Amino acid sequence: MPSQADKLRALLAQDKLNVMPCCFDALSAKLIEQAGFGLTFMSGFATSASRIGQPDLGLMSYAEVLDQARNITDAIEIPLIADGDTGYGNAMNVRRTVTGFAKAGAAAVMIEDQLAPKRCGHTPGKAVVSRAEAFDRIRAAQDAKDAGADILILARTDARHDHGLSEAIDRAAKFKELGADILFVEAPKTVEEMQTICRELPGPKMANIVEGGETPELSHKELEDIGFSIAAYPLTLMASAMQAMMGTLAKLKSDEDRTSDLMNFTELRDRIGFNDYYEASAHYETSKRE
């Protein structure tokens, strides 16, 4: 059986765009897989909101994020890219972070060059570390791979925000030289910037499409034509779920009919896995077979 990292390598080897809805827990990941998508990403923004009810401002610990990743990989067969943030400390912490996510079954882990505590890439107040520290993080991530961690490195830079696109591209190019498998220049502001990223950087690149964010919301074909290998949608599912829940709560409060808003109970049970459980457990009902 191929490892999760090998599954992701196979997807990236295809000359196409991989559309990647982002999950925030095991259930959302299962729904992504059931909908036929080939991979998912554990959105730090959405995971922080769902797990601790707080914004993505570096409040979750490494242990909390790792635990969430384990829950997700236990529930799905498609590759998961985990959010390793800044690596949770110095270069040695980065090595531990990468190794831990590999053991948890993640296919890849994202390591970024923001100052800790990090911030969502499309919110104010973010800043990046020096080039030297940013490069050390990717060196450490690659060292973890060299020591046996079967995982890909998604290297992210947020340098576009304060230092311009050229600095972000220079950093990303060095990340690739140091061993990064996938490059992610966060928050380009125009189509032309997106084209420049794909033209000037080697290997697979990821676009991050935040509805209402700074990056243009292009179609899948447009993103593929520009040259992106992955299109991540970090908040689409959470925003959809929150909108639906708020609408249903309003109807429940006013005692309106909410039937049309709800998934059928039979389908709900099936998607969660009740029928799979019953089918598997039937093999152990020895008293009924005697």
C-alpha positions in Angstrom: 0.0 0.0 0.0 1.4 3.5 -0.9 2.0 5.8 2.0 -0.1 9.0 2.3 3.0 10.9 1.2 3.3 8.7 -1.9 -0.4 9.3 -2.7 0.2 13.0 -2.6 3.4 12.7 -4.7 1.3 10.8 -7.3 -1.4 13.6 -7.4 1.3 16.3 -7.8 2.9 14.3 -10.6 -0.3 14.7 -12.7 -0.4 17.8 -15.0 -3.6 19.2 -13.5 -5.0 21.4 -10.7 -5.9 19.6 -7.5 -8.9 21.3 -6.0 -8.5 21.1 -2.2 -11.4 21.9 0.2 -10.0 22.4 3.6 -11.3 20.5 6.7 -11.3 21.4 10.3 -12.2 18.1 12.0 -12.8 14.4 11.2 -16.4 14.9 10.0 -15.6 17.7 7.6 -12.7 15.6 6.2 -15.0 12.6 5.7 -17.5 14.7 3.8 -14.7 16.1 1.6 -13.6 12.5 0.8 -17.2 11.3 0.2 -17.7 14.2 -2.2 -14.9 12.8 -4.4 -12.0 15.2 -3.7 -8.5 13.7 -3.8 -6.9 15.5 -0.9 -7.6 17.9 1.9 -5.8 20.4 4.2 -6.4 21.0 7.9 -7.1 24.8 7.9 -5.5 26.4 10.9 -8.1 29.2 10.8 -11.0 26.8 10.7 -9.5 24.3 13.2 -8.8 27.0 15.8 -12.4 28.2 15.4 -13.9 24.7 15.7 -11.7 23.3 18.4 -11.2 26.2 20.8 -13.7 28.8 19.5 -10.9 31.3 19.1 -9.3 33.1 16.1 -6.2 31.8 14.3 -3.7 33.9 16.2 -1.3 31.3 17.5 -3.5 30.3 20.4 -3.5 26.5 19.7 -0.6 24.5 21.0 1.4 21.9 19.0 -0.2 19.1 21.0 -3.7 20.3 20.2 -3.1 20.7 16.5 -1.4 17.3 16.3 -4.3 15.6 18.1 -6.7 17.1 15.6 -4.6 15.9 12.7 -4.6 12.3 14.2 -8.4 12.4 14.5 -8.6 13.4 10.8 -6.1 10.9 9.4 -7.9 8.1 11.3 -11.1 9.0 9.6 -10.0 9.3 5.9 -8.0 7.6 3.2 -7.1 10.6 1.1 -3.9 12.6 1.8 -4.1 15.3 4.5 -1.8 18.3 4.5 -1.4 19.5 8.1 -0.8 23.1 9.2 2.5 23.2 11.1 2.4 27.0 11.5 5.9 28.3 12.4 7.1 25.0 13.7 6.2 25.9 17.3 9.7 27.2 18.3 13.2 27.0 17.0 14.7 24.7 14.4 14.7 21.8 16.7 11.0 22.3 17.4 10.4 22.3 13.6 12.1 19.0 13.4 9.9 17.6 16.1 6.8 19.1 14.5 7.5 17.6 11.1 8.3 14.2 12.6 5.2 14.3 14.7 2.9 15.0 11.8 4.5 12.2 9.8 3.8 9.7 12.6 0.3 11.0 12.8 -0.3 10.0 9.1 -0.2 13.4 7.4 1.0 13.4 3.8 2.5 16.9 4.1 3.0 19.6 6.6 3.1 23.3 6.0 5.9 25.4 7.6 5.9 29.1 7.3 8.1 32.1 7.8 5.8 34.3 10.0 6.9 35.6 13.4 5.3 33.6 16.2 2.6 33.8 17.2 1.4 33.6 13.6 -1.7 35.1 12.1 -4.1 34.2 9.3 -2.5 35.2 6.0 -5.4 37.4 5.1 -5.7 39.4 8.3 -3.7 42.5 9.5 -0.7 42.5 11.7 1.4 39.7 10.3 5.2 39.9 9.9 7.9 37.5 8.9 11.2 36.4 10.4 14.6 37.1 8.9 15.7 35.1 5.8 18.2 33.2 8.0 15.6 32.0 10.4 13.1 31.2 7.6 15.7 29.1 5.8 16.7 27.3 9.0 13.1 26.2 9.5 13.0 24.6 6.1 16.5 23.1 6.7 15.2 21.6 9.9 12.1 20.2 8.1 14.3 18.6 5.5 16.5 17.2 8.2 13.4 15.5 9.7 12.7 13.9 6.3 16.3 12.8 5.9 16.0 11.2 9.3 13.1 9.0 8.1 9.9 11.1 8.3 7.9 10.1 5.2 6.2 13.4 4.6 6.2 16.3 2.1 7.1 19.9 3.1 4.8 22.7 2.0 6.9 25.8 2.5 5.0 29.1 2.9 6.1 32.7 2.8 4.1 35.7 3.9 6.8 38.1 2.9 4.6 39.6 0.1 2.7 41.6 2.8 5.6 43.8 4.1 8.5 43.2 1.7 6.9 42.8 -1.7 6.5 40.0 -4.2 10.2 39.9 -5.2 11.3 39.1 -1.7 8.5 36.5 -1.4 9.7 34.8 -4.6 13.3 34.9 -3.5 12.4 33.2 -0.2 10.3 30.6 -1.9 13.0 29.8 -4.4 15.5 29.2 -1.6 12.9 27.0 0.2 12.8 24.8 -2.9 16.6 24.7 -3.0 16.6 23.5 0.6 14.2 20.6 -0.1 10.6 22.0 0.0 8.3 19.9 -2.1 5.5 22.4 -2.6 5.7 26.2 -2.6 3.1 28.6 -1.2 3.5 32.4 -1.6 0.6 33.7 0.5 -1.8 36.5 -0.5 -0.7 37.7 -4.0 -3.0 40.6 -4.8 -3.4 40.4 -8.6 -3.7 37.9 -11.4 -0.4 39.2 -12.7 1.3 38.4 -9.3 -0.1 34.9 -9.4 1.3 34.4 -12.9 4.7 35.7 -11.9 4.8 33.3 -9.0 4.1 30.3 -11.2 6.4 31.5 -14.0 9.4 32.2 -11.7 9.2 29.4 -9.2 9.9 25.7 -9.9 7.9 22.7 -8.9 4.3 22.5 -7.5 2.8 25.7 -6.3 -0.3 26.2 -4.2 -2.9 29.0 -4.4 -4.9 29.9 -1.4 -8.4 31.1 -2.2 -10.1 32.9 0.7 -13.6 34.2 -0.3 -13.4 37.9 0.4 -9.6 37.8 0.9 -6.8 39.5 -0.9 -6.1 37.0 -3.6 -8.3 37.0 -6.8 -11.0 34.3 -6.8 -10.3 32.7 -10.1 -12.0 29.7 -11.7 -10.4 26.3 -11.5 -9.5 26.4 -15.2 -7.8 29.8 -14.7 -5.8 28.6 -11.8 -4.7 25.5 -13.7 -3.8 27.6 -16.8 -1.7 29.9 -14.7 0.2 26.9 -13.4 -0.9 26.1 -9.9 -0.9 22.4 -8.8 -3.2 22.9 -5.8 -6.0 25.3 -5.1 -6.8 25.4 -1.4 -10.2 26.7 -0.1 -9.5 27.1 3.7 -12.8 28.7 4.8 -15.4 27.6 2.3 -16.8 24.7 4.3 -16.6 26.4 7.7 -18.3 29.6 6.3 -21.0 27.5 4.7 -21.6 25.5 7.9 -21.7 28.6 10.1 -24.1 30.3 7.8 -26.4 27.3 7.7 -26.2 26.9 11.5 -27.0 30.5 12.2 -30.0 30.4 9.8 -31.3 27.2 11.4 -30.8 28.6 14.9 -32.9 31.6 14.0 -35.7 29.4 12.7 -35.5 27.2 15.8 -35.7 30.3 18.1 -38.8 31.6 16.3 -40.3 28.1 16.0 -40.3 28.2 12.2 -40.2 25.0 10.1 -36.6 24.1 9.5 -37.1 20.7 7.8 -35.8 22.0 4.4 -32.5 23.1 6.0 -31.6 19.7 7.5 -29.9 16.7 6.0 -32.2 13.7 6.0 -31.7 11.6 9.1 -31.0 8.5 7.1 -28.3 10.1 5.0 -26.8 11.8 8.1 -26.4 8.4 9.8 -24.9 6.9 6.7 -22.4 9.7 6.1 -21.2 9.5 9.7 -20.7 5.8 9.4 -23.4 4.0 11.2 -24.1 1.6 8.4 -20.4 0.8 8.0 -20.3 0.1 11.7 -23.3 -2.2 11.6 -21.9 -4.1 8.7 -18.5 -4.6 10.3 -20.0 -5.5 13.7 -22.2 -8.2 12.2 -19.2 -10.4 11.7 -18.8 -10.7 15.5 -22.4 -11.6 16.4 -21.5 -15.2 16.9 -24.6 -16.1 18.9 -26.8 -15.3 15.9 -24.8 -17.7 13.7 -24.9 -20.6 16.0 
